[in-house]
Amino acid sequence: MKVSKELCEFTGAIIGDGNLWTDGSRYRVEIAGDTRLDLTYFLHLSKIAYNLFKKHPYKFRVKGNQLYFRLQSKYAFNILNKGLGIFAGRGKSRTVIIPKSIIKKGWRYSKWALRGIMDTDGTLFFSRKTYKKAIYPSIEIRTFSRNLGIQVNGLLWRNGFRSHLRGNEDRGYSIGIYGETMLRKWVREIGFSNQRHGYKYLAHKAILAESAAVAQPGRASR
């Protein structure tokens, strides 16, 4: 299959919080999410899956607060496993990387894989730091794959992001991007497909606009 932006984004979602499974006769592509936060995002992934593999996933499975996307497709499994090299089974979490075939396509494509990783296994949060309100932004992606951490951090640095890689094999690794300038660069160049992040960003913008209006009441009233 030709490497496309949709394939890169879907692959990123599998890298972030997905799994490939087979017993030799059945083949599944699965992604775990949150019942309260990820339903709309899973519908987005369903559209991508159909566009790529011409098959709809099963009805989303719910277990407690967990929501499961499950696509039963040998074709999809083989593209991700044999075609792109995504490991099947439990070893995936410590060995996975963004496939070389995506990296070779350059930033225009690899950034879509980063979006998929962020949408499934990343967090956007705001802290007070020295501010009166919690407005200092942080983007963090966590992984147990050392090579993925190094790879993602390198991709970000090469494309103008001031990212930081921390962690170890026992606790896992965290790639962090901090500050308003870096958040805006992420939104402009990479973006979010998962509304759990998109809504946070919009709420953050509203808080900044409100704070600016309070600080300059004369301008706001003109």
N, CA and C of each residue as an Amber inpcrd file, in Angstrom:
protein
   666
   0.8400000  -1.2020000   0.0000000   0.0000000   0.0000000   0.0000000
   0.8750000   1.2520000   0.0000000   0.4880000   2.2250000  -0.7820000
   1.2120000   3.4850000  -0.8450000   1.1280000   4.2110000   0.4860000
   2.2540000   4.7690000   0.9290000   2.2630000   5.5460000   2.1740000
   1.5110000   6.8500000   1.9500000   0.4640000   7.0520000   2.7350000
  -0.3550000   8.2620000   2.6550000  -0.4280000   8.9060000   4.0310000
  -0.9500000  10.1230000   4.0800000  -1.0940000  10.7970000   5.3690000
  -2.0580000  10.0480000   6.2730000  -3.1200000   9.4780000   5.6990000
  -4.0680000   8.6990000   6.4970000  -3.4100000   7.4520000   7.0700000
  -2.5960000   6.7610000   6.2610000  -1.9050000   5.5800000   6.7560000
  -0.9220000   5.9600000   7.8570000  -0.2460000   7.0880000   7.7060000
   0.6920000   7.5450000   8.7270000  -0.0350000   7.8430000  10.0350000
  -1.1840000   8.5160000   9.9500000  -1.9350000   8.8430000  11.1550000
  -2.4520000   7.5810000  11.8370000  -2.9890000   6.6520000  11.0620000
  -3.5080000   5.4160000  11.6350000  -2.3770000   4.5990000  12.2600000
  -1.2340000   4.5490000  11.5910000  -0.0740000   3.8430000  12.1340000
   0.3700000   4.4800000  13.4410000   0.3480000   5.8130000  13.4980000
   0.7000000   6.5020000  14.7360000  -0.2230000   6.1270000  15.8830000
  -1.5140000   5.9700000  15.5880000  -2.4710000   5.5590000  16.6210000
  -2.1580000   4.1640000  17.1340000  -1.7580000   3.2550000  16.2340000
  -1.3760000   1.9030000  16.6340000  -0.1050000   1.9500000  17.4780000
   0.8540000   2.7700000  17.0810000   2.0890000   2.9190000  17.8480000
   1.7790000   3.4300000  19.2500000   0.8780000   4.4040000  19.3390000
   0.5820000   5.0260000  20.6190000  -0.1110000   4.1080000  21.6010000
  -1.2470000   3.5460000  21.2260000  -2.0020000   2.7240000  22.1740000
  -2.7420000   1.5920000  21.4720000  -2.1000000   1.0250000  20.4620000
  -2.7320000  -0.0440000  19.6990000  -2.0140000  -1.3650000  19.8420000
  -2.5780000  -2.3750000  19.2050000  -2.0240000  -3.7140000  19.2970000
  -2.4320000  -4.5210000  18.0660000  -1.5280000  -5.3470000  17.5980000
  -1.8260000  -6.2920000  16.5270000  -1.8840000  -7.6830000  17.1390000
  -2.9190000  -8.4500000  16.7590000  -3.1030000  -9.7880000  17.3470000
  -3.5050000 -10.7810000  16.2670000  -2.9760000 -11.9930000  16.3800000
  -3.3960000 -13.0830000  15.4870000  -3.1870000 -14.4250000  16.1850000
  -4.0490000 -15.3750000  15.8630000  -3.8410000 -16.7520000  16.3120000
  -3.5510000 -17.6520000  15.1230000  -3.2540000 -17.0420000  13.9920000
  -2.9360000 -17.7890000  12.7870000  -4.0950000 -17.9170000  11.8220000
  -5.3150000 -17.7470000  12.3310000  -6.4920000 -17.7970000  11.4630000
  -7.3240000 -16.5170000  11.5460000  -7.2180000 -15.8410000  12.6720000
  -7.8960000 -14.5540000  12.8410000  -6.8470000 -13.4580000  13.0160000
  -7.1800000 -12.2630000  12.5000000  -6.2260000 -11.1630000  12.5070000
  -6.9430000  -9.8940000  12.9730000  -6.4060000  -9.2510000  14.0090000
  -7.0710000  -8.0800000  14.5700000  -6.1060000  -6.9130000  14.7210000
  -6.6690000  -5.7350000  14.5250000  -5.9920000  -4.4750000  14.8120000
  -6.8280000  -3.7990000  15.8900000  -6.2300000  -3.5400000  17.0520000
  -6.9810000  -3.0220000  18.1910000  -6.3510000  -1.7380000  18.7340000
  -7.2000000  -0.8690000  19.2570000  -6.7440000   0.3620000  19.9060000
  -7.5860000   0.5510000  21.1600000  -6.9450000   0.9010000  22.2700000
  -7.6480000   1.1320000  23.5280000  -7.8170000   2.6270000  23.7640000
  -8.9740000   2.9900000  24.3410000  -9.2360000   4.3900000  24.6410000
 -10.1040000   4.5210000  25.8800000 -10.6260000   5.7110000  26.0960000
 -11.4460000   6.0380000  27.2570000 -12.8870000   6.2460000  26.8090000
 -13.8240000   5.5840000  27.4690000 -15.2340000   5.6900000  27.0710000
 -15.7420000   7.1170000  27.1560000 -15.1880000   7.9120000  28.0650000
 -15.6840000   9.2810000  28.2820000 -15.0700000  10.2890000  27.3230000
 -13.9090000   9.9450000  26.7590000 -13.1510000  10.9520000  26.0190000
 -12.8620000  10.6120000  24.5620000 -12.9330000   9.3480000  24.1950000
 -12.4010000   8.9430000  22.8910000 -13.4210000   8.4440000  21.8730000
 -14.7090000   8.5290000  22.1690000 -15.7010000   8.0130000  21.2260000
 -15.6340000   8.7410000  19.8870000 -15.6250000  10.0570000  19.9140000
 -15.5660000  10.8250000  18.6670000 -14.2890000  10.5350000  17.8950000
 -13.1960000  10.3810000  18.6240000 -11.9240000  10.0690000  17.9780000
 -11.9570000   8.6920000  17.3290000 -12.5750000   7.7230000  17.9850000
 -12.6730000   6.3860000  17.4060000 -13.5400000   6.3830000  16.1410000
 -14.5390000   7.2420000  16.1040000 -15.3360000   7.3740000  14.8840000
 -14.4680000   7.9330000  13.7510000 -13.5880000   8.8650000  14.0990000
 -12.6330000   9.4060000  13.1240000 -11.7190000   8.2930000  12.6010000
 -11.1960000   7.4660000  13.5110000 -10.3280000   6.3650000  13.0940000
 -11.0780000   5.3400000  12.2490000 -12.3730000   5.1620000  12.5390000
 -13.1850000   4.2250000  11.7550000 -13.2600000   4.6520000  10.2970000
 -13.4160000   5.9530000  10.0640000 -13.4530000   6.4750000   8.6950000
 -12.1230000   6.2540000   7.9900000 -11.0260000   6.5040000   8.7150000
  -9.7070000   6.2770000   8.1390000  -9.5200000   4.8040000   7.7900000
  -9.9240000   3.9230000   8.7280000  -9.7690000   2.4820000   8.5090000
 -10.5300000   2.0320000   7.2670000 -11.7440000   2.5490000   7.0910000
 -12.5240000   2.1490000   5.9140000 -11.8740000   2.6750000   4.6300000
 -11.3910000   3.9200000   4.6720000 -10.7280000   4.4770000   3.4930000
  -9.4850000   3.6830000   3.1100000  -8.7600000   3.1960000   4.1170000
  -7.5190000   2.4740000   3.8600000  -7.7510000   1.0080000   3.5150000
  -8.6070000   0.3540000   4.2970000  -8.7170000  -1.1040000   4.2260000
 -10.0720000  -1.6070000   3.7290000 -10.9880000  -0.6630000   3.4610000
 -12.3230000  -1.0080000   2.9530000 -13.0860000  -1.9330000   3.8980000
 -12.8990000  -1.6900000   5.1890000 -13.6100000  -2.4900000   6.1740000
 -13.8820000  -1.6570000   7.4170000 -15.0890000  -1.7930000   7.9590000
 -15.4480000  -1.0960000   9.1900000 -15.0450000  -1.9300000  10.4020000
 -14.6730000  -1.2900000  11.5050000 -14.3960000  -2.0490000  12.7260000
 -15.6870000  -2.5960000  13.3210000 -15.5330000  -3.5290000  14.2640000
 -16.6890000  -3.9930000  15.0210000 -17.2770000  -2.8260000  15.8230000
 -18.4820000  -3.0380000  16.3270000 -19.0500000  -2.0870000  17.2820000
 -18.0750000  -1.9430000  18.4490000 -17.8080000  -0.6960000  18.8520000
 -16.8220000  -0.4600000  19.8970000 -17.1890000  -1.2220000  21.1690000
 -16.2060000  -1.8930000  21.7440000 -16.4280000  -2.6760000  22.9530000
 -16.1190000  -1.8290000  24.1760000 -16.9580000  -1.9130000  25.1870000
 -16.7900000  -1.1430000  26.4130000 -16.5300000  -2.1030000  27.5720000
 -15.4970000  -1.8000000  28.3480000 -15.1890000  -2.5740000  29.5510000
 -14.7650000  -1.6050000  30.6350000 -15.7070000  -1.3150000  31.5670000
 -15.4440000  -0.2900000  32.5640000 -15.3230000   1.0580000  31.8860000
 -14.2240000   1.7530000  32.1410000 -13.9630000   3.0350000  31.4910000
 -13.1690000   2.8890000  30.2000000 -12.8930000   1.6400000  29.8100000
 -12.0980000   1.3970000  28.6080000 -12.9990000   1.2080000  27.3820000
 -12.5800000   1.8300000  26.2830000 -13.2650000   1.7120000  25.0080000
 -12.2960000   1.0470000  24.0380000 -12.7740000   0.0490000  23.2860000
 -11.8810000  -0.7080000  22.4090000 -12.3340000  -0.6340000  20.9580000
 -11.3980000  -0.2190000  20.1060000 -11.5570000  -0.2260000  18.6550000
 -10.9710000  -1.5480000  18.1660000 -11.7620000  -2.3240000  17.4260000
 -11.2730000  -3.6190000  16.9490000 -11.6350000  -3.8070000  15.4830000
 -10.6090000  -3.9130000  14.6550000 -10.7810000  -4.1440000  13.2260000
 -10.2710000  -5.5490000  12.9120000 -11.1650000  -6.4260000  12.4770000
 -10.7490000  -7.7940000  12.1230000 -10.4880000  -7.8330000  10.6250000
  -9.2130000  -7.8250000  10.2690000  -8.8410000  -7.7410000   8.8640000
  -7.4170000  -8.2490000   8.6780000  -7.2650000  -9.3370000   7.9470000
  -5.9290000  -9.8570000   7.6430000  -5.1770000  -8.8720000   6.7580000
  -5.9060000  -8.2000000   5.8710000  -5.2840000  -7.2210000   4.9760000
  -4.6590000  -6.0820000   5.7770000  -5.4210000  -5.5170000   6.7130000
  -4.9020000  -4.4300000   7.5370000  -3.7400000  -4.9120000   8.4050000
  -3.9080000  -6.0860000   8.9980000  -2.8540000  -6.6660000   9.8400000
  -1.5490000  -6.7990000   9.0570000  -1.6270000  -7.3420000   7.8540000
  -0.4160000  -7.5700000   7.0660000   0.2520000  -6.2740000   6.6320000
  -0.5380000  -5.2700000   6.3210000   0.0440000  -3.9770000   5.9490000
   0.8280000  -3.4030000   7.1140000   0.2280000  -3.4390000   8.3140000
   0.8760000  -2.8680000   9.4870000   2.0310000  -3.7330000   9.9870000
   1.8580000  -5.0360000   9.9330000   2.8650000  -5.9530000  10.4680000
   3.9770000  -6.2460000   9.4580000   3.6200000  -6.8360000   8.3380000
   4.6220000  -7.2210000   7.3470000   5.0810000  -6.0400000   6.4970000
   4.1250000  -5.1590000   6.1630000   4.4680000  -4.0340000   5.3110000
   5.2390000  -2.9370000   6.0220000   4.8000000  -2.5880000   7.2470000
   5.4070000  -1.4700000   7.9690000   6.3000000  -1.9180000   9.1250000
   6.1820000  -3.1820000   9.5210000   7.0800000  -3.6850000  10.5580000
   6.6180000  -3.4610000  11.9860000   5.3090000  -3.2090000  12.1910000
   4.7880000  -3.0590000  13.5500000   4.7150000  -4.4470000  14.1930000
   5.3390000  -4.6080000  15.3390000   5.4180000  -5.9080000  16.0120000
   4.0440000  -6.3350000  16.5170000   3.7120000  -7.6000000  16.3690000
   2.4520000  -8.1400000  16.8680000   2.6840000  -8.7900000  18.2280000
   1.7490000  -8.5500000  19.1550000   1.8570000  -9.1730000  20.4720000
   2.3900000  -8.2340000  21.5290000   2.7030000  -8.8120000  22.6860000
   3.0600000  -8.0080000  23.8610000   4.3920000  -7.2870000  23.7310000
   5.2980000  -7.7630000  22.9070000   6.6020000  -7.1300000  22.7860000
   6.5840000  -5.7820000  22.1150000   5.4480000  -5.4330000  21.5290000
   5.3540000  -4.1920000  20.7570000   5.6690000  -2.9450000  21.5720000
   5.2340000  -2.8890000  22.8180000   5.3480000  -1.6590000  23.6040000
   6.7920000  -1.2290000  23.8190000   7.7330000  -2.1770000  23.8500000
   9.1340000  -1.8360000  24.1030000   9.9980000  -1.8270000  22.8430000
   9.4100000  -2.1990000  21.7230000  10.2080000  -2.2850000  20.4930000
   9.7260000  -1.3720000  19.3770000   8.5310000  -0.8440000  19.4970000
   7.9170000  -0.1310000  18.3800000   8.6630000   1.1600000  18.0470000
   8.7050000   1.4640000  16.7710000   9.2160000   2.7420000  16.2720000
   8.3360000   3.1660000  15.0980000   8.4600000   4.4290000  14.6950000
   7.7930000   4.8680000  13.4740000   8.5020000   4.1880000  12.3050000
   7.7710000   3.5000000  11.4410000   8.4120000   2.7470000  10.3580000
   9.3070000   3.5980000   9.4700000  10.3820000   2.9910000   9.0060000
  11.3400000   3.6950000   8.1560000  10.6900000   4.2070000   6.8750000
   9.7110000   3.4590000   6.3490000   9.0610000   3.8820000   5.1060000
   8.2960000   5.1980000   5.2960000   7.8570000   5.4680000   6.5180000
   7.1970000   6.7490000   6.8180000   8.2410000   7.8380000   7.0100000
   9.2870000   7.5240000   7.7520000  10.3500000   8.5090000   7.9920000
  10.9660000   8.9710000   6.6710000  11.1510000   8.0350000   5.7480000
  11.7610000   8.3740000   4.4570000  10.9250000   9.3550000   3.6490000
   9.6230000   9.4070000   3.9110000   8.7520000  10.3240000   3.1820000
   8.8920000  11.7680000   3.6510000   9.6130000  11.9800000   4.7470000
   9.8660000  13.3390000   5.2090000   8.8300000  13.8450000   6.1950000
   9.0490000  15.0660000   6.6280000   8.2280000  15.6820000   7.6720000
   6.7630000  15.7900000   7.2750000   6.4650000  16.0060000   6.0170000
   5.0710000  16.1350000   5.5660000   4.2560000  14.9000000   5.8990000
   4.9090000  13.7610000   6.0120000   4.2100000  12.5110000   6.3250000
   4.4550000  12.0610000   7.7660000   5.6900000  12.1550000   8.2310000
   6.0020000  11.6800000   9.5790000   5.2590000  12.4710000  10.6510000
   4.9440000  13.7350000  10.3800000   4.2050000  14.5100000  11.3840000
   2.7880000  13.9690000  11.5860000   2.2430000  13.2870000  10.5950000
   0.9270000  12.6680000  10.7550000   1.0140000  11.4610000  11.6780000
   2.1430000  10.7540000  11.6440000   2.3500000   9.6700000  12.6010000
   2.4610000  10.2290000  14.0120000   3.1390000  11.3610000  14.1630000
   3.2290000  12.0080000  15.4730000   1.8530000  12.4200000  15.9740000
   0.9950000  12.8920000  15.0700000  -0.3650000  13.2430000  15.4770000
  -1.0910000  12.0180000  16.0290000  -0.9810000  10.8880000  15.3170000
  -1.6360000   9.6720000  15.7790000  -1.1230000   9.2100000  17.1310000
   0.1930000   9.3140000  17.3410000   0.7790000   8.9320000  18.6260000
   0.2600000   9.8450000  19.7360000   0.2600000  11.1400000  19.4790000
  -0.2180000  12.0970000  20.4710000  -1.6910000  11.8770000  20.7950000
  -2.4990000  11.6270000  19.7870000  -3.9400000  11.4720000  19.9980000
  -4.2860000  10.2600000  20.8520000  -3.4230000   9.2400000  20.8430000
  -3.7180000   8.0200000  21.5970000  -2.9080000   7.8980000  22.8770000
  -1.6900000   8.4250000  22.8970000  -0.8160000   8.1890000  24.0440000
  -0.1500000   9.4560000  24.5580000  -0.7110000  10.5980000  24.2000000
  -0.1420000  11.8560000  24.6480000  -1.0960000  12.6350000  25.5420000
  -0.5610000  13.6110000  26.2450000  -1.3840000  14.4640000  27.1040000
  -1.0600000  15.9310000  26.8500000  -2.0780000  16.7510000  26.9430000
  -1.9380000  18.1980000  26.9080000  -2.4810000  18.7170000  28.2310000
  -1.6480000  19.4380000  28.9780000  -2.1140000  19.9600000  30.2550000
  -1.5010000  21.3330000  30.5150000  -2.0740000  22.0090000  31.4860000
  -1.6760000  23.3810000  31.7860000  -1.4230000  23.5180000  33.2820000
  -0.3380000  24.2080000  33.6270000   0.0260000  24.4160000  35.0250000
   0.1920000  25.9080000  35.2980000   0.2640000  26.2550000  36.5780000
   0.3230000  27.6700000  36.9440000   1.7240000  28.2530000  36.7840000
   2.7360000  27.4810000  37.1460000   4.1090000  28.0090000  37.1430000
   4.1280000  29.3270000  37.9290000   4.4370000  30.4270000  37.2590000
   4.4490000  31.7310000  37.9300000   3.2010000  32.5560000  37.6150000
   2.2160000  31.9510000  36.9580000   1.0060000  32.6700000  36.5620000
  -0.0850000  32.5310000  37.6220000  -1.0650000  33.4210000  37.5670000
  -2.1940000  33.3600000  38.4900000  -3.1460000  32.2260000  38.1290000
  -3.1820000  31.8850000  36.8440000  -4.0350000  30.8030000  36.3780000
  -3.1770000  29.7010000  35.7470000  -3.7620000  28.5340000  35.6030000
  -3.0520000  27.4050000  34.9930000  -3.0460000  27.5760000  33.4750000
  -2.0710000  28.3310000  32.9750000  -2.0310000  28.6310000  31.5410000
  -0.7130000  28.2130000  30.8750000   0.2260000  27.6610000  31.6500000
   1.4900000  27.2530000  31.0480000   1.3150000  25.8700000  30.4210000
   1.4570000  25.7590000  29.1010000   1.1380000  24.4890000  28.4090000
   2.2830000  23.4800000  28.3760000   1.8840000  22.2210000  28.4540000
   2.8300000  21.1160000  28.3080000   2.1970000  20.0410000  27.4300000
   2.9660000  19.5630000  26.4760000   2.5870000  18.3890000  25.6800000
   3.5610000  17.2860000  26.0400000   3.0400000  16.1230000  26.4090000
   3.9150000  15.0060000  26.7540000   3.4250000  13.7180000  26.0970000
   4.3630000  12.9790000  25.5640000   4.1020000  11.6510000  24.9890000
   4.9300000  10.6460000  25.7780000   4.2810000   9.6020000  26.2680000
   4.9790000   8.5840000  27.0480000   5.0700000   7.2680000  26.2660000
   6.1790000   6.5710000  26.4510000   6.3820000   5.2920000  25.7790000
   7.3660000   4.4490000  26.5750000   7.2700000   3.1230000  26.4320000
   8.2610000   2.2300000  27.0170000   9.3300000   1.8420000  25.9890000
   9.1690000   2.3270000  24.7740000  10.1470000   2.0370000  23.7230000
  11.2250000   3.1300000  23.7110000  12.4180000   2.7730000  24.1340000
  13.5180000   3.7370000  24.1550000  13.7920000   4.2670000  22.7570000
  13.7900000   3.3750000  21.7760000  14.0940000   3.7910000  20.4050000
  13.0310000   4.7420000  19.8590000  11.7690000   4.5120000  20.2370000
  10.7200000   5.4320000  19.8000000  10.9170000   6.7910000  20.4550000
  11.2540000   6.8050000  21.7380000  11.4950000   8.0750000  22.4150000
  12.5960000   8.8750000  21.7450000  13.6990000   8.2090000  21.4290000
  14.8140000   8.8740000  20.7440000  14.3830000   9.3500000  19.3630000
  13.6250000   8.5130000  18.6710000  13.1900000   8.8340000  17.3130000
  12.2590000  10.0480000  17.2930000  11.2600000  10.0460000  18.1720000
  10.3010000  11.1530000  18.2200000  11.0060000  12.4400000  18.6350000
  11.8570000  12.3670000  19.6510000  12.5830000  13.5540000  20.0980000
  13.4510000  14.1180000  18.9680000  14.1170000  13.2400000  18.2260000
  14.9440000  13.6780000  17.1090000  14.1290000  14.3120000  16.0010000
  12.9810000  13.7210000  15.6810000  12.1070000  14.2880000  14.6540000
  11.6750000  15.7030000  15.0270000  11.2930000  15.8700000  16.2780000
  10.8290000  17.1820000  16.7280000  11.9530000  18.2180000  16.6740000
  13.1340000  17.8540000  17.1650000  14.2530000  18.7930000  17.1540000
  14.6290000  19.1950000  15.7290000  14.6480000  18.2400000  14.8340000
  15.0430000  18.5360000  13.4460000  14.0430000  19.4550000  12.7500000
  12.8500000  19.5440000  13.3110000  11.8240000  20.3850000  12.6940000
  11.4320000  21.5810000  13.5600000  12.3750000  22.0050000  14.3980000
  12.2380000  23.2820000  15.0870000  11.5450000  23.2680000  16.4320000
  11.2810000  22.0770000  16.9880000  10.6540000  21.9900000  18.3100000
  11.7330000  21.8470000  19.3840000  11.5490000  22.5270000  20.5020000
  12.4430000  22.3720000  21.6400000  11.8500000  21.2870000  22.5500000
  12.1540000  20.0630000  22.2560000  11.5970000  18.9350000  23.0070000
  12.6350000  18.3780000  23.9770000  12.1470000  17.6070000  24.9430000
  13.0140000  17.0540000  25.9800000  12.6600000  15.5810000  26.1860000
  13.6830000  14.7240000  26.2030000  13.4950000  13.2980000  26.4140000
  14.0270000  12.9300000  27.7980000  13.1620000  12.2950000  28.5950000
  13.5520000  11.8800000  29.9430000  13.0730000  10.4490000  30.1780000
  13.6340000   9.7980000  31.2080000  13.1280000   8.5000000  31.6170000
  14.1590000   7.4000000  31.5710000  13.6890000   6.1880000  31.8260000
  14.5560000   5.0180000  31.7910000  13.7250000   3.7860000  31.4560000
  14.3750000   2.6590000  31.3450000  13.7030000   1.4320000  30.9080000
  12.6180000   0.9820000  31.8820000  12.8440000   1.2170000  33.1830000
  11.8810000   0.7600000  34.1940000  10.6260000   1.6230000  34.2340000
  10.7930000   2.9380000  34.2100000   9.6600000   3.8570000  34.3520000
   9.0660000   4.2830000  33.0140000   9.7870000   4.0050000  31.9500000
   9.3440000   4.4710000  30.6460000   9.9600000   5.8120000  30.3040000
   9.6480000   6.2990000  29.1240000  10.2600000   7.5240000  28.6150000
   9.1800000   8.5580000  28.3030000   9.5480000   9.8190000  28.4900000
   8.6180000  10.9110000  28.2400000   9.2770000  11.9240000  27.3190000
   8.5770000  12.2930000  26.2560000   9.0260000  13.3630000  25.3630000
   8.1380000  14.5610000  25.6420000   8.7270000  15.6580000  26.0970000
   7.9450000  16.8180000  26.4910000   8.2410000  18.0420000  25.6510000
   7.1810000  18.8260000  25.3910000   7.2850000  20.1140000  24.7080000
   6.5610000  21.1220000  25.5890000   7.2090000  22.2330000  25.8890000
   6.6620000  23.1470000  26.8820000   6.6240000  24.5830000  26.3740000
   5.6200000  25.3230000  26.8530000   5.5290000  26.7470000  26.5530000
   4.5510000  27.0760000  25.4370000   4.1010000  28.3140000  25.4520000
   3.0780000  28.7650000  24.5150000   3.5490000  28.7280000  23.0620000
   4.7930000  29.1320000  22.8260000   5.3170000  29.1550000  21.4580000
   5.3370000  27.7520000  20.8560000   5.7790000  26.7680000  21.6370000
   5.8530000  25.3990000  21.1530000   4.4600000  24.7910000  20.9690000
   3.5240000  25.1370000  21.8570000   2.1570000  24.6430000  21.6970000
   1.5540000  25.1570000  20.3920000   1.7110000  26.4370000  20.1370000
   1.1590000  27.0010000  18.8990000   1.8140000  26.3950000  17.6670000
   3.1030000  26.1210000  17.7460000   3.8060000  25.4880000  16.6190000
   3.2550000  24.0810000  16.3920000   3.0100000  23.3510000  17.4940000
   2.4290000  22.0050000  17.3570000   1.0570000  22.0770000  16.6750000
   0.2140000  22.9710000  17.1450000  -1.1380000  23.0780000  16.5810000
  -1.0770000  23.4780000  15.1130000  -0.1770000  24.3640000  14.7760000
  -0.0640000  24.8520000  13.3990000   0.4950000  23.7920000  12.4580000
   1.4830000  23.0270000  12.8980000   2.1790000  22.1060000  12.0060000
   1.7170000  20.6530000  12.1150000   1.2810000  20.2400000  13.2990000
   0.9040000  18.8380000  13.5190000  -0.5780000  18.7130000  13.8360000
  -1.0400000  19.4050000  14.8410000  -2.4590000  19.4330000  15.1810000
  -2.9340000  18.2160000  15.9500000  -4.2340000  18.1980000  16.2140000
  -4.8860000  17.1050000  16.9260000  -6.0900000  16.6170000  16.1170000
  -6.3110000  15.3180000  16.1190000  -7.5690000  14.7680000  15.6060000
  -8.4840000  14.3580000  16.7490000  -7.9040000  14.1610000  17.9190000
  -8.6730000  13.7640000  19.0960000  -9.2100000  15.0110000  19.7990000
 -10.5250000  15.1000000  19.9230000 -11.1380000  16.2920000  20.4990000
 -10.7840000  16.4980000  21.9610000 -10.3400000  15.4440000  22.6500000
  -9.9520000  15.6270000  24.0520000  -8.8080000  16.6510000  24.1530000
  -7.9280000  16.6790000  23.1420000  -6.8520000  17.6720000  23.1060000
  -7.3300000  18.9760000  22.4680000  -8.1050000  18.8440000  21.4090000
  -8.5800000  20.0350000  20.7070000  -9.4190000  20.9380000  21.5930000
 -10.3050000  20.3630000  22.3920000 -11.1500000  21.1670000  23.2860000
 -10.3210000  21.8500000  24.3650000  -9.3040000  21.1600000  24.8660000
  -8.4330000  21.7850000  25.8630000  -7.7230000  23.0050000  25.2840000
  -7.2760000  22.8520000  24.0360000  -6.5730000  23.9710000  23.4010000
  -7.5120000  25.1540000  23.1870000  -8.7310000  24.8960000  22.7430000
  -9.6890000  25.9770000  22.5360000 -10.0370000  26.6650000  23.8520000
 -10.1860000  25.8880000  24.9140000 -10.4680000  26.4700000  26.2280000
  -9.2900000  27.3230000  26.6880000  -8.0890000  26.8580000  26.4150000
  -6.8830000  27.6080000  26.7630000  -6.8430000  28.9450000  26.0210000
  -7.1440000  28.9220000  24.7400000  -7.1720000  30.1610000  23.9620000
  -8.1960000  31.1420000  24.5180000  -9.3350000  30.6290000  24.9420000
 -10.3820000  31.4910000  25.5070000  -9.9140000  32.1350000  26.7990000
  -9.1960000  31.3880000  27.6330000  -8.6740000  31.9360000  28.8880000
  -7.6530000  33.0320000  28.6030000  -6.7760000  32.7950000  27.6210000
  -5.7820000  33.8110000  27.2630000  -6.4510000  35.0780000  26.7340000
  -7.4860000  34.9020000  25.8970000  -8.1950000  36.0610000  25.3500000
  -8.8940000  36.8330000  26.4570000  -9.4870000  36.1200000  27.4070000
 -10.1720000  36.7840000  28.5180000  -9.1750000  37.5460000  29.3820000
  -8.0130000  36.9350000  29.6400000  -6.9870000  37.5910000  30.4400000
  -6.4660000  38.8440000  29.7550000  -6.3020000  38.7800000  28.4340000
  -5.8310000  39.9370000  27.6780000  -6.8560000  41.0590000  27.7120000
  -8.1390000  40.7150000  27.6460000  -9.2020000  41.7180000  27.6780000
  -9.2590000  42.4120000  29.0370000  -9.0460000  41.6530000  30.1120000
  -9.0560000  42.2280000  31.4600000  -7.8630000  43.1440000  31.6590000
  -6.7150000  42.7300000  31.0850000  -5.5010000  43.5310000  31.2300000
  -5.5580000  44.8200000  30.4410000  -6.3310000  44.8350000  29.3500000
  -6.4300000  46.0300000  28.5020000  -7.8980000  46.3420000  28.2390000
  -8.6330000  46.8040000  29.2620000 -10.0810000  47.0380000  29.1200000
 -10.4250000  48.0910000  28.0840000  -9.5560000  49.0730000  27.8970000
  -9.8290000  50.1170000  26.9200000  -9.8780000  49.5930000  25.5060000
  -8.9170000  48.7330000  25.1620000  -8.8810000  48.1510000  23.8190000
 -10.0330000  47.1970000  23.6000000 -10.3760000  46.4220000  24.6320000
 -11.4370000  45.4360000  24.4800000 -12.7960000  46.0840000  24.2110000
 -12.9820000  47.3320000  24.6820000 -14.2820000  47.9840000  24.5320000
 -14.4120000  48.7490000  23.2300000 -13.3340000  48.8790000  22.4680000
 -13.4110000  49.6320000  21.2110000 -14.0780000  48.8410000  20.1150000
